[in-house]
Amino acid sequence: MNPHPLRLGALLAALVLAAGGGWWGRAEASIHTYGRESFREVGNAFLLSGGSEGIVADGADLAAPDSSFIKFVNVTFWRNAESAESHAKMAHSTGLVQAILFEAADRDNIGGSAYGGQRSICCTPDLAKLEGCKQGEVIRRPSSDDPDWPVVVDTHFSANHLSVKLDDEEVHITKTGMYNLFFISCDPKVRGLAMSGKTIWRNPGGYLPGRMAPLMRFYVFMSLAYLLVMVVWFSNYIRFWRDILPIQNWITLVIALGLFEMTLWYFEYLNFNSSGVRPVGITTWVVTVGAIRKTISRLLILSISMGYGVVRPTLGGLTSKVLLLGLTYFLASELLDISENVGTINDISGKAKLFLVLPDAFLDAFLILWIFTSLSRTLEKLQQARRSSVKLDIYRKFTNALAVSVIGSVVWIGYEVYFKATDPFSERWQSAWIITAFWDVLAFVLLIVICYLWAPSQSSQRYAYSGEAVDDEEESQSLTKGSDGDVGMVKIDKDRNAGVSSAFSLEDDEAEEDKRE
């Protein structure tokens, strides 16, 4: 192995990010498993990432009696036959592999620099003279908070043996922080290194990584919030079932899927926390429900924006295109969510592949453009039609809510980029859960707005699309409390619609569909 020193800051950044970006496919839970994973050459060392998690120190959570630790179990290192046969049968130490466990704040205590030049992880002849490190080992300086950290566990190959087992050891965590584990060999003669076994990472409250633990409580509150909305909505749905509009059926489905999704996330995290295992099948099922919910939610907003059930009875020829967009969005969202969640353990979020992020972002942008274009046309229709002031008012409120949500999304995306750019080592992991939670809260708030504007009532049919004429008395009753205290809305007069139809100039497919209607 030819020494190739790198700047330590950039090197450790690459190592820690690699722990999140490439590790999720190799582990099944907070119990990190290794199945003959190969070491790779980085700088002047061979290394393998063992994981990264935020851990709360013992005693920091008084309500949780369990201890915090990282435990090595049946960790075995393997080298190739050529490397093993180069040593005598009676030789004592014929190769060294070191397990390095450090808190992110102590990352600068790993490695060194000779004469102010580039830094390297492994001790070189020059560094051995300057810093007193031992050549062929990882350079390690004691932490200012605890001289026993970073923790280094040495394992030596003996004679010409192909493998060596690391002693099962448990490292107790006494300081809350983001911990990183690497297995490193500085011996250029040790070739074809691989590792098997597992490490167990535990927080006081269970096996959930520190960043995920707050989300389990968050999903409890979201499940209760969706349950409350479901109870209120469904009670009115049953009460006025004779007057239910098609769009209200879809709203009911979105509420049910939201409740189902939040509940599934909670139980998936609960199982993970108690068992330390995150089965791929269960997580895949949860993210699939979430992808379905997000897809139907977006199609619901698009359909409302097109005036479905208000200014047009059906989507007509647009139905197939809307469904095709929905299917495409579902596939893109499903693949992205699977890459970000299935098998993910480490608290340094794995960066999804660019080819998975871009389609999802492009489809969201396209949906937003189509939604606001359709809203503009629907508002134009309602402004030119007589006796549609109530519907116009509702659509204006809906437009304002969508505009606020889009602006909020853009601002939050900017904050998320800033958050990740200024915290490359995930030292603010305790507040990182808010990034994920925001999108669920935003979707819930927008759903509440839709539920309020299109709430089931005995007057629901008055603001539905209708070919029957209505009189001035019914128009005067629009958006007023009925006998049961429900909001009433007025139907559109078919003849008046026909009278102003020439003014409803829409473009492309929507224009053609309106002409057919």
Salt bridges, closest charged atoms under 4 A:
GLU37 OE1 - ARG26 NE 3.74
GLU53 OE2 - HIS32 NE2 2.78
ASP66 OD2 - ARG202 NH2 2.73
GLU103 OE1 - LYS175 NZ 3.66
GLU131 OE1 - ARG141 NH1 3.21
GLU137 OE2 - LYS134 NZ 3.83
ASP145 OD2 - LYS175 NZ 2.87
ASP168 OD1 - LYS165 NZ 3.12
GLU170 OE2 - HIS172 NE2 3.16
GLU261 OE1 - ARG293 NE 2.75
GLU268 OE2 - ARG278 NE 2.73
ASP337 OD2 - LYS294 NZ 2.84
ASP347 OD1 - ARG211 NE 3.56
ASP364 OD1 - ARG298 NE 2.92
ASP393 OD2 - LYS397 NZ 3.40
GLU416 OE2 - LYS420 NZ 3.28
GLU427 OE2 - ARG107 NH1 3.17
ASP440 OD1 - ARG293 NH2 3.78
GLU468 OE1 - LYS491 NZ 3.81
ASP472 OD1 - ARG387 NH2 1.70
ASP484 OD1 - ARG239 NH2 3.96
ASP493 OD2 - ARG496 NH1 2.62
GLU507 OE1 - ARG377 NH2 3.61
ASP509 OD2 - LYS321 NZ 1.96
GLU510 OE1 - ARG312 NH2 4.00
GLU510 OE2 - ARG377 NH1 3.37
GLU513 OE1 - ARG516 NH2 2.29
ASP514 OD1 - ARG312 NH2 2.97
ASP514 OD1 - LYS381 NZ 3.10
